[in-house]
Amino acid sequence: MKISPALLVKTPKELATQIDKLSPYFKHFQIDIADGKFVPEKTITLEQILNISFFSFISSLSFDFDLLVYDVTAALNECDKLAQQIKVDKIFIHKLDSFNPRPNAGVAIDPQISVETIKQKFDLSSIPAIQIMSVIPGAQGRAFIPETLNKIEQLKNAGYRSQIYLDGAINNRTIPLILEKEYRPDILCVGSYLTKAANLEERVRELKLIQS
């Protein structure tokens, strides 16, 4: 498993601060984009990120974007503009009726969505990455839902062989639950457990131990 810091921020300054703090340890980040409508939380916008000049100095980093938005088409267009400035890896879409296959577009499976529903709606082989939400999305600090881990095995049994992400409440209490499973995610998206760590170096060392 690899670790990707998950950033849920409201302002360009906050985003710059988090990346500056974490980039000595990590080269891949996920940024949550919430419009305040699809979920109650409202974050920094893609338009604001487009105007952040410091991105020109971080060419060694890559980014995923987690789109908790209603207007997926507009968000994807802005992601395409961002891709001209920075390395955009995966873009995860929660609004499933707006998902269309493209090389970097992944599906986010919210807790109330079953793997069977995803199988019925989409050709799994056309999806380059799937993100399993282990919390109700929209804000950091929400409770971990252990049953969501079963979706990893369900996807594997359905023949899915591309990347599986796990996002939500990843910390010292939930990591043992993840590690005891036979089927594990490829990437753990870690939010406040990193961004609010009192001793970041110690927390990073702890997380690096589980990476393979």
N, C-alpha and C positions, 0 to 999 in steps of 0.2 A: 504493500500500500504506500502511496505517496501522499504527502501533506500539501494542501493548498489553503493558504489563509483566505477566509471569506470576509469581505469587508462590507459592512452596512453602515454607510455614512451619509450625512445630510449636506455637507458643504465641500467645496474644492479644497479648502484649507485642511479639513479633517482627513480627506482622502490623501492629500500630500503628506500629512504627518504620519499616517498609518503606513504608507508605502515606504517612506524614509526610515521608519523604525524597523520594518520587517524585511526590507530588501537585502540587508546583509546576510539573512538566513534563508530566504526563499526567493525563487525566480519566477514563480507562477502564482497568480492571484485570481480570486473570483470576486467580482464586484456585483452586489445586488442593486438592481434598478427597480424601484417600486413607485408607482404613480399615485398612491394614496387613494386609489379607486378599486383596483383589483384586490388589493389588501389595504388595511387602514394606514399602514406605515407609508410615509413619503420620504424618499431618499434623494440624494444627488441625481440630477438628470444626465442623460447621455449628451445633451447639448452643452451642459456645463463642463462635462469631461472633455468634450471637443475643444473647449477654449482654454484648457490648462496647458500652459506653455512648458511646464517641467517635464511633460511626457517626452519631449524631444531628447531628454538626457537619460532615458531609461530603456535604451534599445535592447538591453540584455534580458528584459522581463517580458513575460507573456501574460495574457489576461483572458479569463472567461467572463461572460456576462450572464447573470441570472435575471431574466425578464419577468418581473411580477407586474405586468402591465396589460391594459386592455388593447391598446393600439400596437399590436405586434408588428405590423407592416412598417409603421413609422420608426419603431425602435430598431428594426433590422436595417433600415436604410441608414440610420445614424451609426449603427455598428459598422456598416460597410465604409462609411466616411472615416470612422476611427481607425479602421484597418489600414488606412493609407498613412497613418501616423505611428501606430503602435502594433505590436503583435497580438492580434485577436485570435484566440484558439477556438473555444466552444462557446456557443450562445444557447442557453437553455430557455425553453418556452413552456410556461405553465398553462397558458390558455390553449388547450389542445385543439379546439376547432379552428385555430389560426396557424397550426403547424403544417408546414410543407417541407418535404425533404430538401436539404441542401447540404453541401459538404461539411459545414461546421455547425449545423443546427441540431441541437439535442432536445430531448423531451424530459421535462421534470415531472415526476410522478408524486403528486401530493398524497398525504396519508389516506384520504378518502377514495383515491383512485386505485383500482386493482390492476395487477399485471394482465389479467385476462382482458380487461377493457383496452389496454394498450395493444395487445395482440389483435383484438378485433378491429381496432381503428387503423392500425399501421402495419406495414411490412417491417418487421424488426430489423431485417438486414439493411434497410435504407437509413437507419438511425445511427449516426457515428458515436453517440454517447447518450446514456440515460442517467439522469440524476434522481435518486430516491430521496425524498424529503422525510427525515426522521422526526420532524416536528411540524406543527401547523405553521405554514410559512407566513412571514410578514414582519417578524421582530425577533431580535436575539433574546435569549433567556427563556424561551418556551420549553415545556417539558418534552423530554425524549420519549418516543413511542417505540418500544422494543419490537412490536409486531412488524414494523416496517422492514426489519432486517430480513424477514422471510422472503421479501420480494427479490433479493439477490439470488437466492436459490431458484426461485420461480423463473426468473429471467434466464438463468443458466440452463435450466431444464427445458426451457422453450427454445433453446438453441442460440440465445444471444451471446455473441462473442466479442463485442466491442466494449469500450470503456464503461464502467459503472461507477458513478460518483455517489457518495453519501453526504448529505448536508443537514445539519441541525443538531445542536446540543452535543457536540463531540467534546468530551472532557474526560477527566480521570475516572469518573464514575461510569461513563458509558463505553469507553474504549474496551474495558474487559469483556463487556457483553458482545462487542463486535468481534474481538479476537477469539472468543470461544466458539464462534460459528465456523462450520466447514467452508462455507462460501462467504467470501469477504469482498468489499468494494475495492476497486483499483485506486480510487482517490478519495481521501477524507477532506471535506471542506470544514476547516476549523475557524470559528468566529471569535466570540468573546473570550474563549479560553486562551487565545493568543493575544488579541487586541487589548484585553484588560488585565493581562498577567502582571503581577507585582514584580516578579523576577523573570523577565523574558528569556534570558539566556538559559536558565534552568528549565523553563517550560519547553523551549525549543529542543534542548538535549533529550528531554523526556519523550517528546514526540518523534524525534529522529530514530529512537530505538525501535519503533514499530515499523519503520519504513523498510521495504524490501526492494 
